[in-house]
Amino acid sequence: MSAIPLAVPGPARAGWLVDRRHDLISTGGGLGVSLALVGLHVWGGVSSLLLWWAWVLALDGPHLFATVSRTYLDAREWQTRRRLLLGSLAWFTAGPASFGLSALLGTKLPFALFMTAAALWAYWHVVRQHYGIMVLYQRKSGESLPLDRRFDSVTLYTGLLAPFVAFAVSHPGARKQLGLLGPPTWEPVVAGACFATVLALVVLYAGRQVQRHRAGLKVNGPKLLMMGAAMGLSAVVFWPPFAARMDFIMFAVAVTAFHNVQYHGVVWFYHRNRYHAAGVDPAPFGWAPKVSQRFVIYAVCGVIFTLLYRGLGCGFGAHPGCGGFDLKVPLGAGLTLRNLMECFIWGFALHHYYLDQKIWRVSRDTGLNRDLKLGTSPVA
């Protein structure tokens, strides 16, 4: 991402969110990072623990800071979204509340349900971002036919969710999380059906693009590139024979690294337009223009933010590789202080998931359309 120009971009070319170079870095670069991390693990024998921490420090934690930089550090956002910014902090209590309920009832079930729900929301968050970026490409290209917009949605959602279902019922680690402890019986059939459905849908979708071309309608290449990259990554990572070669914690790394790079690309473009465009006075925006003045400043702030909150979790043994710091203090229902800290640390992610789905609504936000250079108006 350091290759993204630090100057304010010029007018975007038709079809690209920013321009060809920027979009290829975000899409191709994001896909490349995910595949490189997977390749280092599967074929290079690199420890999943080492790769997990590299991903967390370089990409995932800083992408949480990216949201902070355009909300809590933006004085004008505080003026217009104060209630949202304060209320969303309640997500930090969700995990500890489930922990407390487990301790009160003497069963791990509420805690286990919270951890499962949080993990599922994490993947759903990635899916929703891919959908959101697809919609940005639709808007940028001026696509308006309801049939094609619906077909885009069905294809993308199926292409991202069906392979995940196949993975969930076939990978040993995922099966254990779901309580599927016996030998597989019906699960291979479900996994096969999932991938067969995706393949059939992709063939139909490709046929529709040929039909559009013959009818003289524009084929949105940048959008197809993004959709193909996202769906292709999911198909490779969740393909049962390939997935069986990966440690369980690597799946979060594989599917989220692409999302992280894309997110940084969008936020950086937003920052350049909102705080640093010609004629813009950055003073009323508070700290946001300062932390985004140079990409290196933005990146360093993201890493420091990550070290603080992940360091806190590691100090209580709540992250992979930090088990030596677990004080093993029992707090009821077989749960320990480490489990309580896990619940709290998840709050950073849950808060991000919730806040993110509120602040990127281009269909309702005139200012956001302007800052992303969409050249469209919100839908009434």
CORBEL-V652969 format. One record per backbone hydrogen bond with DSSP energy under -0.5 kcal/mol. NH is the residue of the N-H (numbers start at 1). CO is the residue of the C=O. Records with the same first field share a line. If there is no record, write none. Layout:
# CORBEL-V652969
NH->CO  CO
This chain:
# CORBEL-V652969
4->1
16->13
23->19
24->20
25->21
26->22
27->23
28->24
29->24
30->25  26
31->27
32->28
33->29
34->30
35->31
36->32
37->33
38->34
39->35
40->36
41->37
42->38
43->39
44->39
45->41
46->40
51->47
52->48
53->49
54->50
55->51
56->52
57->53
58->54
59->55
60->55
61->56
63->59
64->60  61
65->61
66->62
67->63
68->64
69->65
70->66  67
71->68
73->68
74->71
75->73  285
78->74
79->75
80->76
81->77
82->78
85->81
86->82
87->83
88->84
89->86
90->87
91->88
92->89
93->90
94->90  91
95->91
96->92
97->93
98->94
99->95
100->96
101->97
102->98
103->99
104->100
105->101
106->102
107->102
112->108
113->109
114->110
115->111
116->112
117->113
118->114
119->115
120->116
121->117
122->118
123->119
124->120
125->121
126->122
127->123
128->124
129->125
130->126
131->127
132->128
133->129
134->130
135->131
136->132
137->133
138->134
139->135
140->136
141->137
142->138  139
143->138
149->145
150->146
151->147
152->148
153->149
154->150
155->151
156->152
157->153
158->154
159->155
160->156
161->157
162->158
164->160
165->161
166->162
167->163
168->164
169->165
170->166  167
171->167
175->171
176->172
177->173
178->174
179->175  176
180->175
181->179
190->186
191->187
192->188
193->189
194->190
195->191
196->192
197->193
198->194
199->195
200->196
201->197
202->198
203->199
204->200
205->201
206->202
207->203
208->204
209->205
210->206
211->207
212->208
213->209
214->210
215->211
216->213
217->212
220->218
221->219
224->220
225->221
226->222
227->223
228->224
229->225
230->226
231->227
232->228
233->229
234->230
235->231
236->232
237->233
238->234
239->235  236
242->239
243->239
244->240
245->242
246->243
250->247
251->248
253->249
254->250
255->251
256->252
257->253
258->254
259->255
260->256
261->257
262->258
263->259
264->260
265->261
266->262
267->263
268->264
269->265
270->266
271->267
272->268
273->269
274->270
275->271
276->271  272
280->277
282->280
284->281
285->282
286->283
287->73
288->73  285
290->287
291->287
292->288
293->290
298->294
299->295
300->296
301->297
302->298
303->299
304->300
305->301
306->302
307->303
308->304
309->305
310->306
311->306  307
312->308
313->309
314->310
315->311
316->312  313
317->314
318->313
322->319
325->322
326->323
330->328
331->335
332->335
335->332
337->329
340->336
341->337
342->338
343->339
344->340
345->341
346->342
347->343  344
348->345
349->345
350->346
351->347
352->348
353->349
354->350
355->351
356->352
357->353
358->355
359->355
360->356
362->360
364->361
365->361
366->364
369->365
370->366
371->367
372->368
373->370
374->369
375->369
379->363
